[in-house]
């Protein structure tokens, strides 16, 4: 079962970022300096010092199945998009980028870090506090020799894209228009584009109706 859950990685993002990914066939890794989790920001800076590099950039994805949390925290209102990639295929392409690594994030308690082993410093970009464990994060990290790099694109192949998931609050007319726009992008002609039913499922509501005997 765990292997099935790890088959796909999902990138929850804004509509503009998703379209850039599809049109340019790239993922843009960003500086973590503006992340909400200050522990995370500090660990990335500590890793930059430990690795003796100018900059560390990252992109956060998830191995978790669709959740309300991911839509609300990682996208913006009704225009949020989830790009779902086949993990092995995506890893195969990204592994050719110099200085780039990718792996699951480990979720630890404070006491787990208080008796460190010297080799543990390499884990700094991939550890978070246990309270974030439901995110099931899968992270891409890029080290750069140049100082103060804020963003850097890395190439991907659209063949690794499994589907595009439109957020639960997107109005149907906008969703229909967006499907047409995406399918005009080279390489996306036959991509699966689905509207999330997380908060408005006919099947779920029909089951409730049957349960009520109506």
N, C-alpha and C positions, 0 to 999 in steps of 0.2 A: 504493500500500500504506500509506504514512504517513497518508493521509487516512482510510482505514478504521480504523487504530489510534486516530485522534483522534476517532472518532465518539461514543465513550462516555467518561464520567468515572465513576470508581468510588470510593465512600466506604466504607472498611473501618472498622468501629466496633463498639461493644458492642451487645448485644441491647436494653438499655434505651434507649440513644441512638437506635437504629434505629426502635424502636416510637414514640418521641417524634416523630421526623421524620415518620413515616407518619400518626400520629394528629393531630398539630398542623399538619401540612403546612408544616414549617419546618425550616431548618437553623440550628443554634446555633453562632455564631462565638465563639471563646474567646480570652482573652488568651494570647499566646505565652510568657508569663513562666515557665511550667513545662515547656517543651519540653526534650527530651533534648539536642538539639544546641545547645550554648551559643553557637556562632558565629551560628546562626540567631536565637537570642534577642537577641543583641547587635545584629544587623543590623536587626531589627524595631524595637528601641529607637532606633537611630540614625535610622531612617526617621521615627519619631514626632517626633523633634527636628527633622529636616530639614523635614518637612511642617508643623511648628508646630501639631500637634493634641494633644488631651488623651490619647487612647488609640488604639491600633491593635489590631484583632482579626483573627483569621484562621481558616480551615478548610482542611485539607489533603486533597486527593483525588489520584487517579492516573489517568493515561491508559494505563498498562500493562495488558496482559492478566493474568489471574490468576497469582499467584506464591506459592510457599511463604513467601517473605520477608514479603509483605504480611499474610498470615494470622497469622504468628507475632509480628510486630512491632506491628501496628496493631489487633489484636483481643485479647480475653481468653479464652483457652482454648476450650472447645467451644461457647461462646455467641457467638462472633464472627459478624458479619453483614456482607455487602457489598451496598450499594445501588448499582445501576448505572443511571445517568441518561443520556439522550440529550443530548449536550453542547449542541448548538445551542438546543434547547428550554429547557434549564436556564439558559443564558446569557441568553436572551430575557427570562425572568422576573426574573432577578437584576439585569439592567442597569437596572431602574427604581428600584433602591434607592439613595438618595443616599449618596455617599461610598464606594460599593462598586466594586471592580475585581476582575477575575479574568483569569488568564493562566497559561501554562506557566512552570515554573521553568527557569532556565538554569543549567547546571552548568559551573563554571569552575575553572581552576587558580589558585593564589595569584598567579602572575605576571600573570594576566589582569586583576587588580584593581589592580595596583601602578602603572599609568599611567592614572589615571582621567580621564574627560572630565566636565565639570560636569553634563551631562545624565544621567550614570550613577547619580546619587543616587536617581532615581526607580525604579531597578531593585533597590534594596536589599531589598524584600520578596520578590523573585523570583529570587534567586541563591543557590546552594548550592555547596559544594565538589564537585569532580568525583567523589569517592568515593561520592556518593549518587546517581549518574546512573541507576542501574537502577530507581530509584523512579518515574521519569517523572512527577514531581509536577505537578499542576495546582492552583493555590492561589487561594482567595477571600480578599480582604483588604478590611477595612472601617475607615475612619478615623472617629473620633468626636470632637466638640469637648469632651466631658466628660472629666475626669480619672478615672483608675483604674477604668474600665469593665472588668469581668471577663468578661462574656458578653452576647451580644445575638442574638436570633432574627431571621432574615430569611425571608420567605415564599417558598414554592415551590408549584408545581402538580404533583400526582401524575401528570398526563398525561405528564410528562417522564421518569417512572420506567420503565425498560426491563425490569428484573427484579430480584428479590431472590435473592441467592446465600447459602445456608447453609454454614457452614464444614465442612471435611472430617471433623472429629472429633465432630460432633453426632450423638448416638444416633438411629437412625431413629424410635423412638416420639416423642422430643422434637421431631424435625423435622416429623412428621405433625401433632402438636398445634399447633406453631407455624404451620404452613400454615393451619390452621383459624382460628387467632386473627387472623392477618394478613388473611385474606379477609373477615373480619367488619368490618374497618375501612372506613368509607366511602371510596370511590375505589379500593379495592384488591381488589374482588370478582373481577376477572379478571387480576390481575397474575401474571406468571410467577414461580414460586417454585421454585428448583432447589437440590438438594444438590450441593455441590462434589464432584467425583470426582478431585481432584488427587492424593490419596494412596491412593485405593482404586478404581481404574478396572477394571471388568470387561473392557472392550475392550482396555485396555493389557495386562492379565494374560493374556487369551486370545491376544494376539499373541506374548507371551513363551512361552506354552505351545506354540504352533505352531512357534516358533523352536527350541524344545527337542525337537521331534518327538514330543510327547506328546499 
